[in-house]
């Protein structure tokens, strides 16, 4: 049975833990506000630009050629970019994503493209450690990027596979990352990066096509020059969006996890204090009985 000192020490330890989780919750709340503002303000731009460029490229003349639009008759090499966090303490944020990633890499993609060679590009320490431990074929890795997330990081990531895709070393490039749905909900999302197709948004187990626009665009100087300049930027923006979505989802998951941890710690403190009071009362009662028993023994003698 735990002594009063043991219970006091445990109460002290749990209170210290509650202070830490409460502080981490406040930090995550501040980061979440910035990350949520960034992704929610950027989404309309991403979606509109994606729709315009993909529709323009798909409606371009048959003689227009761009390596980023190259559709392989047989997909032999696939690069899967998996985006997790660098740190833990964010609930099931990384666990659920990595579970879905393994299902896609080991089951879904081999069924869709039999015999294809699949490489992984992990972003975040959790993804890198996970795939390295299981001996997956890792093309490159990016860790420690979310502390100072900026657009140049997206360009650096694209640089690792863009030339390889143009040269035909990859036939398909996908991203898997958590999408920020709400403060309490994050969903794994599978997105197509290359080749650029007409406004396609790929979900896990689903394919949802964005409605095509029939707008007749006027180009200056000409369509080819504009597409040659903008299509590489579209690839950068696809990666940038995935990073922003994952960052916002991570902060939301961490805030929710730390809120639950703080609440559980406070409940445990209440239970321990009740246990401490009961033990203290029992100790006092025992001492009183011993005093009374001693007094009775002296009187009897």
N, C-alpha and C positions, 0 to 999 in steps of 0.2 A: 504494500500500500504506500502511495506517495506521501511524503512528509510535507509539513507546511512550507518548509524551505524549498522543496522541489516544486511545489505548486506556484510559489511566489516567483521563482526563477523562470518557470515556464510562462507565467503571465507577462513577465518583463520581456521575455524573448518574443512572444507573439505581438506585444505592443510595438516593439521595435520593427517587426516585420510589417505591421499595419502602417507605420509611419512611412516606410520605404515604398510600399505599394501605393499608398495615397499620393506620395510625391511623384511616383512614376505615372500615375493616372493623370495628374495635373500637367506633367510634361507632355504626355501623349495627347491630351486634349488641346493644348496649344499648337502642337505640330499638326494634329488632325484638322484644325480650323484652317491653317494655311494650305495644307495638302488638298482639302476638300474644295476650297475656293479655287485653287489652281486647276483641278481636273474638271470641275463643273463649268468654269468659265471657258475652258479650252475645248470641251466636247463639241459644241456647235461648230467651231472652226474646223476641228478634225473631220467631222462627219460631212460638212459641206465641201471641204476641199477634196476629201476622198471621193465623194459622189461626182464632183465636177471632173476631176482628173481621170477617174476610171471610166466615166461615160465618154469623155472626149477621146481617150485612148482607144476605147472599144469601137467608137464610131469613126475612127480615122481611116483613111484610105488603105486599101489592102496592100499597097506598095510601101506603106510606112513600116519601118523595122526599128525595133529597139530591144536590146538584149534583156531588159527588165520585163518585157512582155512575152518572152520566149516560153512557149508551152511545149513541154517534152511529150512525145508520144508514149514514152515509157519512163516512169519515175524510178530511177535507180539509186539516187543519193538524196537523202533528206537531212536537213539540219533543223533540230528542235531547240528553240531558245526557251529555257525554263527560268522564270523569275520568282525568286523567293526573297526573304528578308536576310539581313546580315546577323540579326540578333534574335533570340528567342523571347520568352515571356509574352507571347501574343496568342495564347490559346492554340486552337487547331489550325491557325492560318497556314503554316507551312506543311503540317501533316496532311491536310486534305488536298492541298495542291500537289504535293509530291505523289500521293496515292493516285490521283487522277493522271498525273504525268506518266507514271509507270504503266498504267492501264492503256494510255494512248500509245506510248512507245512500244510496249510489248505485245499489245493485242490489236488496237484499232488500226494503226498505220500498216502493220504487216498484212492485215486482211485486205486493206484497200490497195496496197502496193506490194504484192508478194515478191520476196527476194531483194527488196530495197535495203541499202545500207543506211542505217540511221545513226547520226552523230548528235551529241548534246552540247549545247553551249549554256552552261549554268551561269546565272546572274544572282549574286548573293551567296554568302558563306554557307548557308544551310543547304542550298542546292548543290554547290560544289562538293561539300563534304559528303552529301548523300550519294551522288553519282560516282564520285571517286572511290568511295568505300565499296561500291557494288561493281566496280570495274567496267563502267560504261565507256564508250568511245567519246572522249571529251575533245572538242575542237579547240576551245579556248575557254577562259573563265574571267569573270569580272566580279570582284568582291570589294566591299567597303565603299560603294558608290552612293548609297542613299543618305549619308551624312551631309553631303554637299551636292545634291542632285541638280544637274544643269544640262542644257541641250547638247553641249559638246560631248557628254558621255554617250548620248544616243548616236552621235556621228561616229565616235570611236568604235562602238559595237557594230555599226553597219560596215565600217571599214574592214572588219575581220571576215566578213562573208560576201561582201558586194562583188569584189573582183572574182572570187571563186564561182559565184553564180554566173557572172558574165562569161567566164571561161568554160562553163559547162560542168564544173566540178560538183555543183549542187543542182538538182532539178526542182526542189521545193524547199521553202523555208517557212517555218511556223513559229509562233510564240505561244507559250502557255503561261498565264499569270492570273492572279486574282483581280477581279474587277470590283471596283467600289460601287456597291448598290445602295447601301445606307450605312448609318453608324453601327448597326447591329447585324448587317448582312454583307458578306463578301462571297463572290462566286468565281470558281475557276473558269477561265475563258481561253478557248483555243482560237487564235487568229492567224489568217494567212498574211504573209509578208511578201513573198516572191514565189512565183511570178505575179505581177500585178494583174488582177482580174477585175471584172466589172462590178465594183461596189459590193463585194462579197464579205459578209461577216460570219465567221465560222464559230459556232458554239460546240461544246463537248456533246457529241452525239447528235448534233443538229447542224443544218446549214440554212442560214437565213439570208436571202438576197435583198439588198436595198433596191428600192424601186428606181428604175432607170428614168432619167430625164430626157425629154425629146427636144430640149432647148437647142436652137441653132446658133452656135457661137460664131462670133466674128473675130478673126485672129490677126494680130499685127505683131511682128512682121509676117509670120506664117505658122501653121500648126506644128510642123516638124521642129522648128527652133524652140517653140514654147514647150512642147512635150519633152524634148531632149534635155531641157533645163529643169523642168518641174518634176518629172518622174523620179529622179534620184532623191529629190527633196521629199517626195511622198513616202519613200522608204524610211527616211530619217524620222518623219513624223509618225509613222506607224510604230516604230520602236519607242519614240518619245512618249506616245500615248500609253503604251503598255507599262512603261516605267512610272508614269504619273498615276495610273490606275492602281498599280501594285503598291506604291508608296502611300496613297490615301487609304487603301484597304488595310495595309499593315498598321497604320496609326489607329484606325478604327478598331481593329482586332485587339491591339495592345490596350487601348483605353478600356474596352469592354472586359478584357481579362483582368486588368488591374482593379477595376471596379468590383468585379466578383471576388477577387482575392482580398480586397480590403473589407468587403462585407462579411466574408467568411471568417476573417481574422477577428472582427469585432464580435461576431457571434461566439467564436471560440473563447474570447476573453470573458464574455458574460458567463459562459458555462464554467470556465475555470474559477472565476470569482465566486460563483455559487458553490462550487466544490470546495474552494478554500474556506468559505464561511462555515460550511457544514463541518469540515474537518476541525476548524478552530473551535467551533461550538462543542464538538465531541471531545476535543482536548480539554476544554474548560470544564465540561461536565465530569470527565474522568478525574481531573485534579480535585474537584469539589468532593467527589465520592471518596477519593483517597483520604482527604482531610477529615471528612466525617467519620470514615472508617477508623482512622488513627485516633481521633478523639474518643470514639466509642471504646476502642481497645484500651486507652489509658484510663477511662472511667471504670471499665470493668476490672482493671487490675488494681 
